[in-house]
Amino acid sequence: MSKANKKKKEKGKRDPRNTLNDFTGAEWIYFLNSIELIEGEPELMTGEQLNDLSKSQWVGQQGPIIDTLFPTSGENSDAHHIRKKHPSPKPPQLMKRLIEFFSKKDGWVLDPFVGVGGTLLACSMANRHGVGVDLSQEYLDLYQKATGHLNLEPQIVYKGNALQLETLLSSKNYLFDLVLTDPPYGNMLSKKRTGEQKKKTGDDSPTPFTNEHHDLGNMPSDQFYKVLKSVIAQSMEFLKVKGYVVVFCKDLQPTAEHPNLIHADVVNTLIQIPNLRFRGYKIWYDKSQKLYPFGYPYAYVSNQLHQFILIFRKEK
Ligand SMILES: C[S@@+](CC[C@H](N)C(=O)[O-])C[C@H]1O[C@@H](n2cnc3c(N)ncnc32)[C@H](O)[C@@H]1O
């Protein structure tokens, strides 16, 4: 922990209602962070053929956690002021890091849930070809606006339903090196949370992406998993053998009824696709998010400041 953080953490009063521990409010909040960073990085294998990284760059990519604090304003924010009109834009710099590991220069990348184009902007930054699909013309227009603002070459986009990917892409002869995507997570995520609900539950789920019934964000969870599986299976029709499928995912707060380990449910669903093998995950720790005093001073409620980056490979 940095000196500044340590100082912050030590501040604050103990609450007499807290019967659980001797923490102050500030100490409590810091404990709720789902991630604590351990210094040092493990050394792993060397690479061949997959990407353009040197051995030391390859090793540098193997750490389990990517922690980022990308600016959300100003020149270095990758047009965040345009992209923030979407409920959950991904930082292009983060996507670029993944693209550079899982493909080579001039490679082809598909994102069936493109939003305002975190993946596609990263393709332009990394000299890859990108193809994206989204239900919403509004988000695709914001993506185009962001490319103009950043002076980047626009990639190919289709307005349409990712469930019809086979039809949308059938005449194009695409062969992708990588599918990199960040799907919406069922209608359990699309309920609006008021500030008060959020304070009580720690549930900071986003608002719906669109009002369309094809939107995966508006589907009940059993339908959602079937549809996600179908979209990824269709993406694989256009993916080369040994190409990777990289899927973002966030868990929900556990409830009495369900542990809500969404990442485990997604893995267990997607490994049912023939020839798709789960290869592990990385964790993205987004330090631009705030810590809230959920549950204080009565019970532990995690601040989930991380997302899972689930990594699969098409084996045959
Ligand atoms: C989590 S967001 C992706 C955000 C994106 N990574 C970015 O950087 O902006 C998921 C997107 O999937 C889109 N979507 C939902 N259901 C879809 C469907 N059936 N077909 C295509 N796009 C869909 C939503 O409109 C939303 O923009």
Ligand as a Chemical Component Dictionary entry (heavy atoms), coordinates in Angstrom:
data_LIG
# 
_chem_comp.id                   LIG 
_chem_comp.type                 NON-POLYMER 
_chem_comp.pdbx_formal_charge   0 
_chem_comp.three_letter_code    LIG 
# 
loop_
_chem_comp_atom.comp_id 
_chem_comp_atom.atom_id 
_chem_comp_atom.alt_atom_id 
_chem_comp_atom.type_symbol 
_chem_comp_atom.charge 
_chem_comp_atom.model_Cartn_x 
_chem_comp_atom.model_Cartn_y 
_chem_comp_atom.model_Cartn_z 
_chem_comp_atom.pdbx_ordinal 
LIG C1  C1  C 0  -21.040 -4.390 -22.239 1  
LIG S1  S1  S 1  -21.491 -3.593 -23.707 2  
LIG C2  C2  C 0  -19.999 -3.565 -24.657 3  
LIG C3  C3  C 0  -19.164 -2.355 -24.375 4  
LIG C4  C4  C 0  -17.934 -2.271 -25.234 5  
LIG N1  N1  N 0  -16.925 -3.211 -24.812 6  
LIG C5  C5  C 0  -17.361 -0.867 -25.272 7  
LIG O1  O1  O 0  -16.151 -0.674 -25.064 8  
LIG O2  O2  O -1 -18.127 0.053  -25.493 9  
LIG C6  C6  C 0  -22.481 -4.759 -24.531 10 
LIG C7  C7  C 0  -23.092 -4.267 -25.831 11 
LIG O3  O3  O 0  -23.800 -5.351 -26.434 12 
LIG C8  C8  C 0  -24.864 -4.799 -27.186 13 
LIG N2  N2  N 0  -25.834 -5.901 -27.420 14 
LIG C9  C9  C 0  -26.687 -6.457 -26.552 15 
LIG N3  N3  N 0  -27.370 -7.471 -27.121 16 
LIG C10 C10 C 0  -26.930 -7.559 -28.400 17 
LIG C11 C11 C 0  -27.240 -8.399 -29.488 18 
LIG N4  N4  N 0  -28.176 -9.365 -29.395 19 
LIG N5  N5  N 0  -26.577 -8.210 -30.659 20 
LIG C12 C12 C 0  -25.638 -7.235 -30.775 21 
LIG N6  N6  N 0  -25.309 -6.397 -29.771 22 
LIG C13 C13 C 0  -25.941 -6.558 -28.596 23 
LIG C14 C14 C 0  -25.386 -3.647 -26.345 24 
LIG O4  O4  O 0  -26.038 -2.678 -27.148 25 
LIG C15 C15 C 0  -24.080 -3.123 -25.701 26 
LIG O5  O5  O 0  -23.586 -2.010 -26.382 27 
# 
loop_
_chem_comp_bond.comp_id 
_chem_comp_bond.atom_id_1 
_chem_comp_bond.atom_id_2 
_chem_comp_bond.value_order 
_chem_comp_bond.pdbx_ordinal 
LIG C1  S1  SING 1  
LIG S1  C2  SING 2  
LIG S1  C6  SING 3  
LIG C2  C3  SING 4  
LIG C3  C4  SING 5  
LIG C4  N1  SING 6  
LIG C4  C5  SING 7  
LIG C5  O1  DOUB 8  
LIG C5  O2  SING 9  
LIG C6  C7  SING 10 
LIG C7  O3  SING 11 
LIG C7  C15 SING 12 
LIG O3  C8  SING 13 
LIG C8  N2  SING 14 
LIG C8  C14 SING 15 
LIG N2  C9  SING 16 
LIG N2  C13 SING 17 
LIG C9  N3  DOUB 18 
LIG N3  C10 SING 19 
LIG C10 C11 SING 20 
LIG C10 C13 DOUB 21 
LIG C11 N4  SING 22 
LIG C11 N5  DOUB 23 
LIG N5  C12 SING 24 
LIG C12 N6  DOUB 25 
LIG N6  C13 SING 26 
LIG C14 O4  SING 27 
LIG C14 C15 SING 28 
LIG C15 O5  SING 29 
# 
